[in-house]
Amino acid sequence: MRFAFLQEPPFCFTDDSGKLGGCDAKLAEKICQVLELEDFSPIETDFAELLPGLSNGHWDMTTGLFISDERRQFVDFTRPIWSLPDGLMVAKDNPLGLRGYRSFTRHPSAILAVISDQIQHQTALQNGVPPERVRIFATQAEAAEAVARGTVQAYASVAMAHRGYIARRPDASLDVVDVPASERQPAAGAFALAKGNAALRDQVDRCLGDLLGSPWHRTLMAGFGFGGADVDRLL
């Protein structure tokens, strides 16, 4: 199985030796083992290439993505593998006192970073962030570095992705603010597969039905910073 991933801890990341880790990556590898599919072959890419790469046959499955009707037009999703809230990455001690997307209205010069084609871009606009105050980046690292440099005041993504990034960089002067549920409810994400591959989707879904919530899965998720409530929310 060719598995497309991003450098986005705690979901997927490579260590100094190049070994792939992360909760999405390890779950995908386990599925490959259980189903006795061909060798698990991870392929690193950029977010903007994940879905086109499925359509073009460059890989068979992607790391977890938020499920949306727009994305369903181009790919099929497995059953959800996590359900998580948004968060804002901000400078250490949150100097602007940001509490979510809507708090940007109190700071007319504040700039928000998002990743190209991620759902948080539209969520920010829906919550009143003016389009001209949104900066689009290609990768998590680029957006995080912009926050650290002060060229943007916050970066919107999944709160756990922010925490995973900061955990691997203990010297980074960055913090995370959880977006309130009134602005964005926790949303489900799933592996994405190419359309027309119903046989693989059914196999993966049956395997996920056995794995999700199991002791193995809870131990896996705990190892990457997810609590029991995160798993229970999914189930």
Buried (B, 14 or more C-beta within 10 A) or exposed (E): BBBBBBBBBBBBBBEEEEEBBBBBBBBBBBBBEBBEBEEBEBBEBBBBBBBEBBEEEBBBBBBBBBBEEEBEEEBBBBBBBBBBBBBBBBBEEBEBEBBBBBBBEEBEEBBBBBBEBBBBBEBBBEBEBEEEBBBEBEBBEBBBBBBBEEEBBBBBBBBBBBBBBBEEEEEBEBBBBBBBEEBBEBBBBBBBBBBEBEEBBEBBBBBBEEBBBEEBBBEBBBEBBBEEEBBEBBE
